[in-house]
């Protein structure tokens, strides 16, 4: 590959990471989409408890990357951590499948399987998430301008999975019959196994540094440890996550204090390191400052999996009553089959020198898509079916909207930033814009439900419009923040400081669960003296939270830029 191609295109390793992350996000977002519905409709918990448990689970999901990042940096390397993490998450989904299959017949066993499944999901994510994210930037030379675009492409992989997960898991599990939730967990577990297979078979050939050496291998001189002890350690960690989740949900809510302790420990580890220069410490300080502000973003944004799901389920008119003609489905299928054929032809032409495993994965996935399309269309033909009736959209499916909008608008935002050239806003400014868009999104839905009587359902366009604005805000904040951490973090603390980004998410998700527990639902709730007795007042809380944080971050932008450019 010539130098120009190297500078213009992207390494193939980026697309391997894209596919790996896509299936993992299918798994995570597919399960998350139906979690609070499963808790309230199948396990019969009330909304406040379901919201709090949701917050505890998602916060631990973002807390464990601190451990996974540390282990990868010091002992295992990124590759081994990703594979082990993926297998643990798949096991967690299958345990949840068992829980959803037995909750009517064996309540005790079902409860044990439920918390065990979430525990393995939390542990697995801790090893998977920070390591795959930190590998993206390491595919490129220092100072390469393609890094921002690479993270945007990678972010699209996240959201392809994020769109497919809720749509498919919602379709097979959120049917109105609580017994069907088990199929959502099964589908998510299969997707996680696909993620591991893709990464395991393709990593050696494509996941490489700019100089061609393998990327993500164990650090030089690192001890791998006895395999039996490693498995025992993973079991103990998973058991600890199960216990922490259960205690926080059922006994004493302590997670918020643990999260604050984690912040203090990381600050101590980084700023007492004598090998870091003064300039490096200023750049690290920027990471901590912007991470603080994104807490306010994600605390409001992550209502999608909790209070906004309740709102979609109970106060949104989700009826479509569409009759889609079979001929239209067949036409779309024919177009997809043509595209699959072109993909197959391209694979045959371009993968001749690649390892057999690469071709096997790609051909298998292409064949599975072809077989499924033919199966669907032949089924219509045999039954003589002329149309497909779409009645009501499952409430969980609305969680696909954010990811669909990301896939649509991510290229637009990437092009806009490049087009602006020297006028491109600094990263902190982009993040402040993101917070303001989030506030405007909640303002839209707040006025949509203002003066609406309890029990009256509003058009789904309010949710759709809100998710569009939230997506634009996310595109200004999340991929930019990931790239900022990668650019500012000293190599020695690359994975650990990437985990700081996820620690901010952990705090935000815990706060999101506690705020969702204040969802009025016919009662008056209070947050810091602010009383909420209807959905309008509830949504205005997030307008104020995100709007004020945005204005403060705008005011700090110039100072943060100076710290980022410290020499």
N, C-alpha and C positions, 0 to 999 in steps of 0.2 A: 504494500500500500504506500503510495507516494506521500510526501510531506503535506501537500495541499489537502489530500483526502483525509489525512489524519487530523488536520486542523478544522476541516469543514464537517466531516461526518462524526459519528460516535462509534466507540468500540462495541463489538458484538456482546461483550460482557454486560453492557448496560441492558440489553434486551433479555439476557438470561435472568438478571436481577428483576427486570420488569415482570417476566412471566412467573418467577418464584413468588414475588410479592403479590401479584394479582390473585393467585389461587389462595394464598394465605389470607388476604383481605376478604375474599369471598367467604372464607371460613369465619373470620371474626365478625364482619358486618352482617352476614347472614344469620348467625346465632344472636347477635346483639339486637337485630330487628324484632325478634320474637320473644326476647328474654322477659321483658316486663309483662307482656301478654300471657306468656306461659305461667309466670308467677301468680298473676291475678286470676286467670281463667281456669288453669289446670290445678295449680297448687293452692288456690283460694286465699292468697295473701291480700291484705288491703293495699291501696295505692301508695300510701306513705311508706310502708315497710318495703314494698317492691322497689320504690324509688331509692330508698336508702341503700338497699342491698345492691341495686344496679350501680350506684355511686361507689360503693365499697369495692365491688368487683372491678369496675373499669379503672378505678384509681390504682388498685394493686397491679393491674395489667400494665400500667405505665410506671409503677414503682420498681418492679423486678428487673427492668433493663439496667438499673444501677448495679445489680449483682452480675447479670449476664455480660454487661460491658466490661466489668472488672475482670471476670474470669477469662474473657476472650483476650483482653489486653495482656494479661500476665501468664496465662497457661494454655488455653485451647486454640486461640486464633478464631477468626470469624467463621471459617468453614464448618468446623466441627460443632461450634455453638449453634449455627443455623439448623443443621441437620437434627441434632438432639432436641432443640427447641421445637422444631416442626413435628417430630414424632410424639413428643409429649402433648402438644395441642391436639393432634389427631386422637390420641388416647382419651383426652378430656372430652372431646365431642362424642365419642362412642360410649363413654360413661353416662353422658347426658341423654343419649339415645336410650340407654337402659333405664334411666330415671323416668323419662317420659313414657316408657312402655309399661312401667310397673306402678305408677303413682296411685292407680285405682285399687290395686290388689295388695300391695305391700308398702305401706306408708313409710315405715322405718327404713327399709332398704332403699326406697326411692329417695328419701332425704339424704341418706349417706352417699348415694351415687351422685346426687345433685351437687352437694358441696365438694365431693371428690373431683367431679368433672370440672367444676370451676377452678379448683385448686391446681389441677394439671394444666388447664388452659393458661392460668396466670404464670405458672413456672415456665412453661414452654415459651410463652411470649417474651418473657424476660431474656431468654437466650437468643431468640430469633430477631426481635425487632431492632435493637440498637445496632446489631452487627451487620444486618443487610443494608441499613440506611447509611452507615459510615463507609461501607465499601464503594458506594456510588462515586463519591468524590475522589477516592483513591485510584480510580481507573484513569485519571487525567493528570498531566503534569501540573506542578504548582503554577498558579496564576493563569491557568487556562480559562478563557472567557466562556467556554462551553459548559462550565460546571453548573451555572444557573439553569441553562436550558436542559441539561442532563437531569437535574432534580425535578424539573417540570415534567419531562418525559416519564421519569420514574413515578412521579406523583399521579400521572395518568394511569399507570399500571395499577397503582393502589385503587384508583377509582373505577377502573373497569371491573375489578373484583368487587369493589364496594357497590357497584350498580347491579351486578349479576347476583350477588349474595342475597340481599333482601328480596329481590324480585323472585328468584327461584325458591328460596327457603320460605318466603311468604306464600307463594303459590301452592307449594306442597304441604305446608304445615298450618298456615293461618287460614283455615277453611271455615271456621265457625264451630268446628268439632275439636275440643281440647285434646282428644286422643290422637289427632293428626300432627301435633307438634313434634312428635318423635321423628318424623320424616325430615323436618328442617335440620335437626341435629345430625342425622345420618348424612344428608347432602353436604353439610358443612365439613364433616369428618372426611368424606371422600375427597373434597376439594383440597383439604390440608395434605392428604397423602400425595396428591398430584403435585403440590408445591415442592414437597421433599424430593420426589422422583426427578422432577425437572432440574433442580439444583444439584442433586447428587450425580446425575449423569453428565451434566454439561460444565460443571465448575472447573474441571482440570484443563479443559481446552480453551475456555473463553474468559474465565475470571482471572485476569492477569494485570499486572502493573504496566505503566507505559513502556518500561524497558523490557517487557516480555516475561518477567519472573512471576511465579504464582502469587496471587493476592489472597490474603486471609489465612495464611498458614500460621502455625504456632510461633510465638516469639522465639528468637534464638536462645537456646539454653533452657527453655521452659520444660518443666517436668510434667509429663502426661499423667502420671499417677496410675495406680492399680485400677483395672477396669471394674472390678467388683466394688471397690471403695467409691469409685465415681458413681456407679448406679445406686449405691446406698445413700450417697450424698444427695443425689437427685430426688430419691424417695423422701428423704428427711426434709428437703426444701419444699417439696410438694405438700407433704403432711403439714409443714409449718404454714404454708399458704392457706390450706384447708382450715386449719385451726384459727388463723388470724381472721379469715373471712367470717367464720361461724361466730367467733367471739365478738367481733365488731358489729355483726348483724343482730345477734341474739342476746349478748351479755352486756358488754361495755363498749361504747363507740370511742375507740382510741386511735383510729387511723390518722386523723388529722395531726395528732401530736407526733406520730411516727414519721409522717411526711416532713414536718418541720425539722425534726431531728436529722433526717437524711440531708436536708439542705445545709444544716450546720456542719455536718461531717464532710460534705463535699467541699464547702468553702474552706474548711481547715486543711484538707488534703491538698488542694490546689494552691492556696495562697501561702502555705508554709513550705512549699517546695522551693529550695534555694537555687535550683537550676533554671527556674523561669526568670526572664528579664523583666524589668519594670514595664516595658512596652507590651510584653506578652500578658502580663497581669492586667493591664488596662483593657486589652482586648477580651480577656476572660470576663472582666467586670461587665462589659457590654452584653455578653451572653447572659449573665445573671439578670441584668436590668430588663432586657427585652423579654426574657422568660417570665419575669414577674408580670409584665403587662399582658402576655398571652394567656395568663390564668383567667383574666376577665373575659377574654374572647371565648375560650373553650368552655368555661362554666356556663355561658349562655348558649353556645353552639351545640353542646352535648345534651341539651334538652331534647334533641331529636330522638334519642333512644328511650326517653322517659316521658316527661309531661307532654311533649308534642305528639308522642304516640298515643297517649290517652286522649288528647284533643282530636287527633285524626280518627280514633276509634269511636268516640262518643259525640263529638260536636261538629264533624265534617260530613257533608253530604258526598258520599263516595259512590253513589249509584251512577253507572254509565248506560246500561241497557243498550249496548251496541251489538248489532249483528254484522260480523265481519264475513264477507263472502269468501268461500273456500278458494275461488279462483285467484283472489288477491294473495292469499297465503301461499298458493302454489307458485304464483309469479315471483314473490319474494324469495321463495325456496329455490327457484330456478336461478335467480341472480346470485344467491349465496352459493349454490353448487358451482356456478361458473367461477366465482371468486376463489372457491376452494380448489378448483382445478388449476387456476392460475398459480395459486400458492404452492400446489404440488409440483407444477412444472418448474417454478422458480427454485424450489427445494432440490429437485433433481439436478438442476443446472449448477447451483451454487454450493452444494454441500458434498460434492464428490470427494473432496480431500478431507472432509471432516470425519471424526470417529463414527463407527457404526451406531453407537448409542444415540448420537445426535439425530441421525436419520430415523431411527426406530421411534423416538419420542414424537418427532414432528409428524411422521407418517401415521402413527397410531392415533394422534389427536385429530388429524385431518380425516382419517377413516371413520372415527367415531362420530364426527360432525356429519359426514355424508350419510352414514347409516341412520342416524337419528332423523335427518331431514326426509330420507326416503321412507322410513317407518311411519312418520307422521302423515305424509301425503298419501301413502298406500292405504293407511287406516281410513282416511277420509273417503278414498275411492271405494273401498270394500263396503263401508257403511252407507254409501250414497249420500253423505252429508253435504249440504249446500252452503251452510254458514256456521260460524262459531259465535255463540252468544256470550258476551262479556257483561255480567250483571253488576256486581259491586267490587270495587278495588279493595283488596285487603289493606287494613290500616298499616301493617308493617311495610308494605311495598312503597309507601311514601318516602321511606328512608333511602330508596334508590335515587330519588330526585337529585340530591346533592351530588352524588357521584356522576350521574348522567350529565349534569350541568358542568362538572369539572372537565369531563372528557370533551364536551362541546367547546367550552370557553378557554381551557388551558392553552391551546395553540394561539388563541386570540391575544391573551395576556402576554405570552412569551414574545409574540410578534410586536406588540405595542411597546414593551420595554426595549427591544432592540431598535425599533423605529425611532424612539425618542433620543437615542444616542447619548450625547453629553447632557441632555435635559432629563435623562432618566432619574426619577427620585431615588434618594438613598434608601437602603433597606429599612431603617427605622421609620422613615416617612411612609413607605409602602405599607408597613405593618399598622401604622396609625390610620391610614386610609381603610384598611381591612376592618379595624374595630368600628369605624364610623359606618361602614356599609352594614355591618352586623346590627348596629343600633337602628338603622333605617329599616332593615328587614323586620325587626320586631315591632317597629312603629306601624308598618303596613298591616300586620296581623292584629295588632292591638286595636286599630281603628276598624278593622273588619268585624271584630266581635263586640265593639262598643254598643251598649244599649240593647244587645241581643238577649232575649229572655233565656233562662236555663232550659235546656232540652231542645232548643231550636238549633237546627243544623245550618251551617253556613257553607257557601260554595267552596269547593276545593281549590279555587284559584288563589285564595288568600295564602294557603300553605305553599302552593306552587310558586307564587311570587316571592314569598318570604325565603324559601329555599334557594331561589335564584340569586337574591341579594346576598344571602349568607355565603353562597358559593363564590361570588365575586370577592367578598371579603376574605374568604379562605385563600383564594388564589393570590391575594395581595400579602397574605401573612404566612401561611404554612410552608410552601416550598421556598419562599424567600428566607424564612427563619432557619429551615434546615440547611440551606446553602450558607447562610451567615455563620452558623455554628461550625460548619466544615471549614470555612475560610479563616475564622478567627482562632479556632482551637489549636493549641500546640500539639504536635504529633504525639507526644508522650501521653496526652490525656484525650486523644481523639474520641475513643468510644465512651469514656466516662463523661465527657462534656456533651456528647450527643445524648447520653442518658439524662443529663440535666434538662434538656429540652423535653424529654418524656416525663421527668419529674414535675415540671410545670403542668403537663397534661394530667398527671396523677392528682395534684392538688385541685386542679380545675374540675376533674371528673368527680372527685369526692364532694366538692362544693356543688356541682351540678345535681348530684343525687339528693343532697340536703335541700337545695332550692326546689327541686321537683316535688319533694315531699310536702312542700307548701302549696302545691296546686290546689286551688280553692275547693272544687268538687262539692259545692253546696255548703261549705263552711267558711269561716273567716280565719285566715292565717296571718302571722305577723313576722316580718323580717327587719330587725334593727329599728323597731318602732313603726315601720311602714305596714299598714293594714291592707290586706287583700281579700276581698269578698267576691270577686268575679274575675273572669279571665282577662278582661281589659286591664285591671289593676295589676294582675300577675305579670302580663307581658310588658307593661310599662316599667316594671322593675328592671328588666333586661335592657330596655332602651336607655335608662339612666346609667346603669352599670357600664355598659359598653361605650356610651357616648362620652362620659366623664373621663374614662381611661384613655380614649382616643385623643381628647383635647390635651391631656397632660403629656402623652407621648409626642404629639406634635410639638409641644413646647420644648421638649428635651432633645429633639432631633439633632440640632447643630452641635451640641455638646457630645452626643454619642458619636457623631461622625469624627470629631477630633480624636476621641479615644480609639476609634477603629483604625485611624491612620497613624497612631503613635509609632515612633521609630525607636 
